[in-house]
Amino acid sequence: MSSIPLLKLNNGLTIPAIGLGCWGGLTLETRAAAKDWILAALKTGYRHLDTAYGYGTEESVGKAIRESGIPREEIFVTTKLPYNHPGRVFKSIDESLANAGLDYFDLYLMHWPQTIAYQEDDDDPKNPDGSLKAVDSPTFNETWADMEQVLASGKAKSIGISNFSIKNIEKLLTTAKIIPVINQVELHPYLAQKELLEYCKGKGIYLTAYTPTGYGTVRGDPTINQLAKKYNASPAQVILAWHVARGNAAIPKSQDASRQKDNLTLITLSPEDVALVSSLDRGERLCNKADAQGKVNGWTLEQMGW
């Protein structure tokens, strides 16, 4: 991990700039199978694992950590409060810890700013139009107050947010007693998020990029591939080098051992090539697009601040 920078958070703790995205698919089988490729990543050198209650891989992450033999304190583990749990934050963190078999998480994120109705038999309740059933309460300000209590309990060493825009961070900061350490968002060369990156830096909040290499869409871009040839690297390595040069973290997901290793082998782009990659920005979301009702998980783009 010597080549992977450590980012110093606003609470003094550090997080490896490159981590492993631990989304495990939609079936119980693939989520259980994730343990093997997460374990392989730990053996390769990863020390930053990013999971979520909603990914269903907290258990696999915990098993992989224990089987690795690596001391728990050497691994930075992130999980997330799902969008239908804002009214049960304290129960949810306990459930996540039990799933993982861990005593604490290094980082606990509010996965989305919106609140989806909680129903025990349905994690994704829908409105008649097919959109997720968003509700007005609790607000993300109220949820954040509960997360601040989670931090005080020691069950999480840091707390942060995910999918928050400048607009919603501004609202959050009107009541927050603790500044989030991280805002995890979709971020890649086609969605460079320059304004959000600069705003968050000004507040002492790091961005962590999900979908960081932009799937095959961005990895197949001619400019990215020209740079890959120039640096004798993979397209993913070029893009991850761009992330590191901009000062944010990134959590690429890979189940393939060779690609996992490549993602930890950083190259250094020239300032001109960093700017060239940034010039590919087209404000294009590839992961969380609006649905047929023009909503993202029950909220309009205006509510999201997108």
BANULO-954036 format. One record per residue (C-alpha): residue number from 0; residue in one letter; z, x, y. Coordinates in nm, 3 decimals. Layout:
N
PT  num  residuo        w        u        v
PT  NUM        a        Z        X        Y
...
% end
This chain:
306
PT  num  residuo        w        u        v
PT    0        m    0.000    0.000    0.000
PT    1        s   -0.002    0.303    0.229
PT    2        s   -0.338    0.202    0.373
PT    3        i   -0.222   -0.151    0.453
PT    4        p   -0.059   -0.177    0.798
PT    5        l    0.277   -0.346    0.835
PT    6        l    0.295   -0.595    1.120
PT    7        k    0.631   -0.613    1.296
PT    8        l    0.726   -0.975    1.354
PT    9        n    0.913   -1.101    1.658
PT   10        n    1.236   -1.109    1.456
PT   11        g    1.208   -0.741    1.361
PT   12        l    1.094   -0.796    1.001
PT   13        t    0.758   -0.667    0.876
PT   14        i    0.472   -0.824    0.681
PT   15        p    0.183   -0.643    0.510
PT   16        a   -0.138   -0.717    0.700
PT   17        i   -0.328   -0.794    0.378
PT   18        g   -0.182   -1.036    0.126
PT   19        l   -0.296   -1.239   -0.172
PT   20        g   -0.381   -1.604   -0.124
PT   21        c   -0.226   -1.787   -0.420
PT   22        w   -0.405   -2.121   -0.418
PT   23        g   -0.445   -2.208   -0.786
PT   24        g   -0.690   -2.494   -0.801
PT   25        l   -0.625   -2.860   -0.866
PT   26        t   -0.514   -2.873   -1.230
PT   27        l   -0.185   -2.788   -1.396
PT   28        e   -0.372   -2.551   -1.625
PT   29        t   -0.531   -2.341   -1.351
PT   30        r   -0.208   -2.334   -1.154
PT   31        a   -0.015   -2.205   -1.456
PT   32        a   -0.291   -1.953   -1.530
PT   33        a   -0.254   -1.817   -1.177
PT   34        k    0.049   -1.619   -1.295
PT   35        d   -0.176   -1.369   -1.472
PT   36        w   -0.399   -1.284   -1.176
PT   37        i   -0.104   -1.280   -0.935
PT   38        l    0.072   -1.036   -1.169
PT   39        a   -0.244   -0.823   -1.183
PT   40        a   -0.250   -0.817   -0.803
PT   41        l    0.110   -0.699   -0.786
PT   42        k    0.030   -0.420   -1.031
PT   43        t   -0.271   -0.327   -0.815
PT   44        g   -0.047   -0.285   -0.512
PT   45        y   -0.017   -0.620   -0.334
PT   46        r    0.323   -0.677   -0.174
PT   47        h    0.245   -0.996    0.020
PT   48        l    0.197   -1.323   -0.170
PT   49        d    0.105   -1.648    0.005
PT   50        t    0.174   -1.972   -0.178
PT   51        a    0.270   -2.328   -0.082
PT   52        y    0.446   -2.627   -0.231
PT   53        g    0.111   -2.805   -0.217
PT   54        y   -0.068   -2.527   -0.409
PT   55        g    0.144   -2.584   -0.718
PT   56        t    0.172   -2.209   -0.774
PT   57        e    0.526   -2.137   -0.657
PT   58        e    0.634   -2.121   -1.022
PT   59        s    0.351   -1.881   -1.110
PT   60        v    0.438   -1.658   -0.814
PT   61        g    0.801   -1.638   -0.923
PT   62        k    0.710   -1.560   -1.282
PT   63        a    0.465   -1.291   -1.173
PT   64        i    0.729   -1.125   -0.954
PT   65        r    0.982   -1.118   -1.237
PT   66        e    0.732   -0.988   -1.493
PT   67        s    0.610   -0.719   -1.254
PT   68        g    0.945   -0.542   -1.252
PT   69        i    0.900   -0.477   -0.880
PT   70        p    1.223   -0.530   -0.684
PT   71        r    1.221   -0.868   -0.512
PT   72        e    1.297   -0.715   -0.173
PT   73        e    0.972   -0.516   -0.185
PT   74        i    0.756   -0.830   -0.200
PT   75        f    0.692   -1.054    0.100
PT   76        v    0.663   -1.415   -0.021
PT   77        t    0.542   -1.702    0.195
PT   78        t    0.555   -2.069    0.105
PT   79        k    0.499   -2.386    0.305
PT   80        l    0.652   -2.725    0.377
PT   81        p    0.392   -2.985    0.274
PT   82        y    0.267   -3.240    0.524
PT   83        n    0.443   -3.529    0.349
PT   84        h    0.786   -3.359    0.349
PT   85        p    0.887   -3.336    0.718
PT   86        g    1.154   -3.601    0.659
PT   87        r    1.303   -3.404    0.369
PT   88        v    1.288   -3.041    0.479
PT   89        f    1.618   -2.938    0.320
PT   90        k    1.532   -3.096   -0.016
PT   91        s    1.183   -2.949   -0.004
PT   92        i    1.292   -2.589    0.050
PT   93        d    1.539   -2.625   -0.238
PT   94        e    1.260   -2.761   -0.459
PT   95        s    1.035   -2.470   -0.363
PT   96        l    1.308   -2.216   -0.439
PT   97        a    1.374   -2.383   -0.774
PT   98        n    1.001   -2.385   -0.854
PT   99        a    0.976   -2.013   -0.784
PT  100        g    1.315   -1.919   -0.926
PT  101        l    1.389   -1.726   -0.607
PT  102        d    1.695   -1.709   -0.384
PT  103        y    1.498   -1.697   -0.060
PT  104        f    1.148   -1.687    0.088
PT  105        d    1.047   -1.423    0.337
PT  106        l    0.850   -1.678    0.538
PT  107        y    0.857   -2.059    0.543
PT  108        l    0.571   -2.230    0.725
PT  109        m    0.520   -2.585    0.845
PT  110        h    0.189   -2.636    0.664
PT  111        w    0.042   -2.888    0.911
PT  112        p    0.149   -3.031    1.248
PT  113        q    0.096   -3.389    1.136
PT  114        t    0.329   -3.596    0.919
PT  115        i    0.186   -3.785    0.622
PT  116        a    0.386   -4.077    0.482
PT  117        y    0.619   -3.977    0.197
PT  118        q    0.570   -4.168   -0.127
PT  119        e    0.728   -4.040   -0.446
PT  120        d    0.429   -4.142   -0.657
PT  121        d    0.155   -4.023   -0.422
PT  122        d    0.139   -3.698   -0.225
PT  123        d   -0.174   -3.813   -0.042
PT  124        p   -0.135   -4.183    0.052
PT  125        k   -0.446   -4.326    0.214
PT  126        n   -0.526   -4.579    0.482
PT  127        p   -0.778   -4.856    0.404
PT  128        d   -1.053   -4.641    0.563
PT  129        g   -0.981   -4.359    0.319
PT  130        s   -0.809   -4.127    0.566
PT  131        l   -0.464   -3.987    0.495
PT  132        k   -0.179   -4.209    0.609
PT  133        a   -0.039   -4.022    0.908
PT  134        v    0.286   -4.150    1.061
PT  135        d    0.449   -4.088    1.398
PT  136        s    0.789   -3.971    1.279
PT  137        p    0.930   -3.719    1.238
PT  138        t    0.734   -3.525    1.497
PT  139        f    0.666   -3.158    1.445
PT  140        n    0.928   -3.084    1.711
PT  141        e    1.189   -3.263    1.499
PT  142        t    1.065   -3.092    1.183
PT  143        w    1.086   -2.753    1.350
PT  144        a    1.451   -2.818    1.439
PT  145        d    1.517   -2.871    1.067
PT  146        m    1.328   -2.551    0.983
PT  147        e    1.547   -2.364    1.230
PT  148        q    1.843   -2.481    1.021
PT  149        v    1.669   -2.356    0.706
PT  150        l    1.642   -2.017    0.874
PT  151        a    2.010   -2.023    0.961
PT  152        s    2.093   -2.102    0.597
PT  153        g    1.929   -1.781    0.476
PT  154        k    1.693   -1.965    0.242
PT  155        a    1.407   -1.830    0.453
PT  156        k    1.416   -1.502    0.642
PT  157        s    1.147   -1.612    0.887
PT  158        i    0.987   -1.940    0.989
PT  159        g    0.643   -2.017    1.122
PT  160        i    0.364   -2.268    1.151
PT  161        s    0.017   -2.329    1.015
PT  162        n   -0.291   -2.505    1.152
PT  163        f   -0.142   -2.525    1.501
PT  164        s   -0.367   -2.516    1.807
PT  165        i   -0.270   -2.391    2.151
PT  166        k   -0.217   -2.754    2.253
PT  167        n    0.034   -2.819    1.975
PT  168        i    0.210   -2.484    2.007
PT  169        e    0.269   -2.569    2.373
PT  170        k    0.429   -2.898    2.264
PT  171        l    0.637   -2.724    2.002
PT  172        l    0.770   -2.468    2.246
PT  173        t    0.908   -2.741    2.474
PT  174        t    1.192   -2.790    2.225
PT  175        a    1.187   -2.489    1.991
PT  176        k    1.491   -2.264    2.004
PT  177        i    1.319   -2.007    1.783
PT  178        i    0.964   -1.885    1.839
PT  179        p    0.749   -1.899    1.522
PT  180        v    0.673   -1.555    1.381
PT  181        i    0.336   -1.656    1.234
PT  182        n    0.066   -1.917    1.286
PT  183        q   -0.155   -1.932    0.977
PT  184        v   -0.500   -2.070    1.052
PT  185        e   -0.857   -2.066    0.928
PT  186        l   -0.998   -1.748    1.076
PT  187        h   -1.314   -1.553    0.992
PT  188        p   -1.617   -1.415    1.181
PT  189        y   -1.776   -1.762    1.215
PT  190        l   -1.445   -1.898    1.351
PT  191        a   -1.303   -1.601    1.542
PT  192        q   -1.035   -1.803    1.728
PT  193        k   -1.034   -1.559    2.021
PT  194        e   -0.842   -1.784    2.261
PT  195        l   -0.582   -1.877    2.000
PT  196        l   -0.543   -1.512    1.897
PT  197        e   -0.485   -1.399    2.257
PT  198        y   -0.252   -1.692    2.331
PT  199        c   -0.039   -1.627    2.023
PT  200        k   -0.022   -1.254    2.095
PT  201        g    0.112   -1.343    2.438
PT  202        k    0.387   -1.551    2.275
PT  203        g    0.477   -1.287    2.016
PT  204        i    0.323   -1.491    1.734
PT  205        y    0.096   -1.322    1.480
PT  206        l   -0.200   -1.502    1.330
PT  207        t   -0.254   -1.496    0.956
PT  208        a   -0.608   -1.579    0.849
PT  209        y   -0.680   -1.808    0.557
PT  210        t   -1.035   -1.833    0.428
PT  211        p   -1.047   -1.484    0.586
PT  212        t   -1.382   -1.372    0.446
PT  213        g   -1.550   -1.708    0.506
PT  214        y   -1.652   -1.768    0.145
PT  215        g   -2.005   -1.669    0.047
PT  216        t   -2.128   -1.819    0.373
PT  217        v   -1.997   -1.539    0.592
PT  218        r   -2.003   -1.269    0.326
PT  219        g   -2.375   -1.338    0.295
PT  220        d   -2.443   -1.298    0.667
PT  221        p   -2.717   -1.037    0.733
PT  222        t   -2.509   -0.853    0.995
PT  223        i   -2.210   -0.832    0.761
PT  224        n   -2.433   -0.698    0.486
PT  225        q   -2.592   -0.441    0.715
PT  226        l   -2.246   -0.315    0.803
PT  227        a   -2.148   -0.313    0.435
PT  228        k   -2.439   -0.078    0.367
PT  229        k   -2.352    0.136    0.668
PT  230        y   -1.992    0.182    0.553
PT  231        n   -2.069    0.187    0.179
PT  232        a   -1.833   -0.106    0.139
PT  233        s   -1.837   -0.466    0.024
PT  234        p   -1.893   -0.750    0.273
PT  235        a   -1.532   -0.857    0.214
PT  236        q   -1.407   -0.509    0.302
PT  237        v   -1.602   -0.518    0.628
PT  238        i   -1.453   -0.854    0.722
PT  239        l   -1.097   -0.756    0.628
PT  240        a   -1.135   -0.438    0.835
PT  241        w   -1.236   -0.661    1.127
PT  242        h   -0.919   -0.868    1.082
PT  243        v   -0.697   -0.561    1.078
PT  244        a   -0.873   -0.417    1.384
PT  245        r   -0.795   -0.739    1.573
PT  246        g   -0.427   -0.717    1.482
PT  247        n   -0.386   -1.018    1.258
PT  248        a   -0.294   -1.058    0.892
PT  249        a   -0.530   -1.193    0.626
PT  250        i   -0.472   -1.345    0.282
PT  251        p   -0.790   -1.329    0.074
PT  252        k   -0.772   -1.501   -0.264
PT  253        s   -0.925   -1.324   -0.560
PT  254        q   -0.867   -1.359   -0.932
PT  255        d   -1.092   -1.061   -1.010
PT  256        a   -0.911   -0.730   -1.059
PT  257        s   -1.185   -0.515   -0.906
PT  258        r   -1.216   -0.735   -0.598
PT  259        q   -0.839   -0.742   -0.562
PT  260        k   -0.846   -0.363   -0.553
PT  261        d   -1.135   -0.359   -0.304
PT  262        n   -0.948   -0.594   -0.073
PT  263        l   -0.661   -0.345   -0.055
PT  264        t   -0.896   -0.053    0.013
PT  265        l   -0.940   -0.072    0.388
PT  266        i   -1.221    0.085    0.583
PT  267        t   -1.213    0.144    0.958
PT  268        l   -1.484   -0.011    1.174
PT  269        s   -1.593    0.145    1.500
PT  270        p   -1.501   -0.055    1.812
PT  271        e   -1.871   -0.136    1.854
PT  272        d   -1.888   -0.280    1.502
PT  273        v   -1.569   -0.480    1.553
PT  274        a   -1.737   -0.634    1.858
PT  275        l   -2.055   -0.692    1.656
PT  276        v   -1.866   -0.888    1.391
PT  277        s   -1.686   -1.085    1.663
PT  278        s   -2.023   -1.178    1.812
PT  279        l   -2.096   -1.384    1.498
PT  280        d   -1.845   -1.645    1.616
PT  281        r   -1.992   -1.995    1.618
PT  282        g   -1.673   -2.202    1.611
PT  283        e   -1.757   -2.318    1.260
PT  284        r   -1.487   -2.439    1.025
PT  285        l   -1.569   -2.389    0.660
PT  286        c   -1.243   -2.495    0.497
PT  287        n   -1.084   -2.787    0.681
PT  288        k   -1.365   -2.994    0.828
PT  289        a   -1.327   -3.345    0.968
PT  290        d   -1.377   -3.624    0.714
PT  291        a   -1.609   -3.925    0.742
PT  292        q   -1.361   -4.087    0.982
PT  293        g   -1.367   -3.781    1.207
PT  294        k   -1.013   -3.686    1.103
PT  295        v   -0.845   -3.382    0.955
PT  296        n   -0.562   -3.488    0.725
PT  297        g   -0.507   -3.810    0.915
PT  298        w   -0.538   -3.672    1.269
PT  299        t   -0.831   -3.679    1.507
PT  300        l   -0.972   -3.351    1.633
PT  301        e   -0.815   -3.434    1.970
PT  302        q   -0.471   -3.463    1.807
PT  303        m   -0.530   -3.135    1.625
PT  304        g   -0.626   -2.969    1.949
PT  305        w   -0.949   -2.849    1.791
% end
